[in-house]
Amino acid sequence: MSEELLLSTKNAGILLGVSEWTIERMARDGELPFVRVRGSLRIDRRDVLALIDARKREAAEEVAARKAAADAIRADADAAVNLPRRGRGRPRKAEGRRHA
């Protein structure tokens, strides 16, 4: 079974989950390479799959960067207020007279 190599804007949009108009705009803006066949835009299936992979990598990098930033902010906040670490228990009561 052979897969279609060049996709119409409609089929490329189905793969990406966007409209035909979005595919045309992406092609026009240089985000997605294309060829014209008798005036119609055609998108190489491999380029669509490569775009999906690139967007996944970008998303993973963004998540990692946000996590690192949140960890740094949390560490700065902990240092600023000098919070005790977990597991140390409650502070001791001051020694003195006990009431009966």
VMD Tcl script that draws the C-alpha trace (Angstrom):
set ca {
  {0.00 0.00 0.00}
  {1.50 3.30 -1.03}
  {0.97 6.50 0.91}
  {0.25 9.73 -0.87}
  {3.45 11.80 -0.97}
  {1.96 15.17 -1.90}
  {-1.06 16.26 0.08}
  {-3.76 18.75 -0.77}
  {-4.26 21.61 1.67}
  {-7.35 19.79 2.92}
  {-5.49 16.56 3.69}
  {-2.52 18.40 5.20}
  {-5.00 20.27 7.38}
  {-6.56 17.01 8.51}
  {-3.13 15.69 9.57}
  {-2.38 18.89 11.51}
  {-5.90 19.39 12.80}
  {-6.28 22.83 11.21}
  {-8.27 24.32 8.34}
  {-7.24 24.52 4.69}
  {-6.91 28.27 5.12}
  {-4.43 27.81 7.94}
  {-2.35 25.48 5.75}
  {-2.37 28.07 2.96}
  {-1.32 30.79 5.41}
  {1.45 28.59 6.84}
  {2.72 27.92 3.31}
  {2.54 31.61 2.38}
  {4.36 32.60 5.61}
  {7.13 30.06 4.98}
  {6.27 27.76 7.91}
  {5.42 24.88 5.60}
  {7.20 24.16 2.29}
  {4.94 23.61 -0.71}
  {4.85 23.12 -4.46}
  {2.24 24.24 -6.93}
  {0.73 21.65 -9.26}
  {-1.45 23.26 -11.91}
  {-2.06 26.18 -9.59}
  {-2.97 24.11 -6.53}
  {-0.83 24.00 -3.40}
  {0.61 20.61 -2.57}
  {2.39 19.83 0.69}
  {4.91 17.01 1.06}
  {3.65 14.58 3.70}
  {7.17 14.32 5.16}
  {7.21 18.10 5.71}
  {3.92 17.90 7.61}
  {5.27 15.08 9.80}
  {8.54 17.00 10.33}
  {6.54 20.06 11.41}
  {4.62 17.95 13.93}
  {7.89 16.57 15.34}
  {9.42 20.07 15.54}
  {6.37 21.44 17.38}
  {6.53 18.52 19.84}
  {10.20 19.26 20.56}
  {9.45 22.98 21.00}
  {6.63 22.19 23.42}
  {8.84 19.83 25.46}
  {11.61 22.45 25.63}
  {9.12 25.10 26.73}
  {7.76 22.85 29.49}
  {11.31 22.11 30.70}
  {12.21 25.82 30.69}
  {9.06 26.75 32.62}
  {9.72 24.02 35.18}
  {13.31 25.20 35.64}
  {12.13 28.80 36.09}
  {9.47 27.76 38.61}
  {12.04 25.69 40.54}
  {14.42 28.67 40.64}
  {11.68 31.00 41.86}
  {10.65 28.48 44.50}
  {14.27 28.09 45.68}
  {14.69 31.88 45.87}
  {11.45 32.25 47.81}
  {12.44 29.49 50.25}
  {15.83 31.10 50.80}
  {14.28 34.54 51.28}
  {11.93 33.46 54.05}
  {14.28 30.81 55.44}
  {11.63 28.12 55.58}
  {12.47 24.95 57.46}
  {12.73 21.84 55.36}
  {10.14 19.11 55.60}
  {10.75 16.38 58.12}
  {12.31 18.55 60.81}
  {9.24 18.39 62.99}
  {7.71 21.06 65.17}
  {9.83 23.57 67.06}
  {10.47 22.84 70.73}
  {8.39 24.54 73.40}
  {10.18 26.95 75.66}
  {11.08 25.35 78.99}
  {9.45 26.84 82.04}
  {6.84 26.21 84.66}
  {4.16 23.73 83.92}
  {0.63 24.44 84.96}
  {-1.36 21.73 86.60}
}
mol new
graphics top color blue
foreach p $ca { graphics top sphere $p radius 0.5 }
foreach p [lrange $ca 0 end-1] q [lrange $ca 1 end] { graphics top cylinder $p $q radius 0.2 }
display resetview
